[in-house]
Amino acid sequence: MKLLCLFAVCVALIVPLKEAAAADKDVSSFIERGDAAWEQRGADGAVENREAADLYLAAAAAAPFNYEAHWKAARSLWWIADQGLLASGDKDRQRELGRRSMELAGRAALISPDGYEGRLYRALAALHYCYGIGMVEAVRESIQDEAARQLTYCCEKSTTADRALAVLGLSALYRTAPRPIRDIHESVAYAREAVSAYPTQIRAAVFLAAAGSYEESMELLNRASEMDGDRTQEPDCKWWRRFARTCVDGGKIPDPDRLR
């Protein structure tokens, strides 16, 4: 009888361990396949954008305490929102994608409070959420204040990680937020920092042009419209190059974030 009880206890312990091992394998597979799709991501409508998001979301659902799964799921939804903003600026879609990305990134930040990625993508998604809900509501919810704190934290960690996304995020925030957060001089300074770190990144050049003086901006946009761009590092470089050329041909600089 004692031997039978011991056997039953061992079986009861082995089964959950096998299930946990299988779950870990599934999560690793979801993330690995998500990474492969992410590397092939593109402008608005690219099937790899949605494929990466679905795989990362599956990983996050399968592993509620997995930091990597959550921040990568947040990043993939931020990317879809970012490309959608460039393509159409659908406010409802921006609000929903921004909200979901913020939630996932916020979960990542709870799992790893010192983690860079969770804070970064929560802040970047917040900018899209602000656009979706409108500036009055965003101010009421103090969304920009939180985004500024998170992006500042990320910049203190690294100003060049993820192709200076934290720096570009602060440039966009200070360019588009209402006063007293709005500070065009800070926006220019951060954009210059991004351009200095990545002189061939077309988005960085456009952000600097959006915040600078008219004469300097037109010169920057003219150069940006002639850059080759690096598709492997900046999958949407063709869109930014076309945007720069449109600005030069039209003699005006619409805000690339559509947030003001």
Secondary structure, DSSP 8 states (H G I E B T S, - for coil): -HHHHHHHHHHHHHHHHHHHHHHHHHHHHHHHHHHHHHHT--STT-HHHHHHHHHHHHHHHH-TT-HHHHHHHHHHHHHHHHHHHHHT--HHHHHHHHHHHHHHHHHHHHH-TT-HHHHHHHHHHHHHHHHHH-HHHHHHTTHHHHHHHHHHHHHHH-SSHHHHHHHHHHHHHHHHS-TTT--HHHHHHHHHHHHHH-TT-HHHHHHHHHHS-HHHHHHHHHHHTT----TTT-TTHHHHHHHHHHHHHHT----TT---
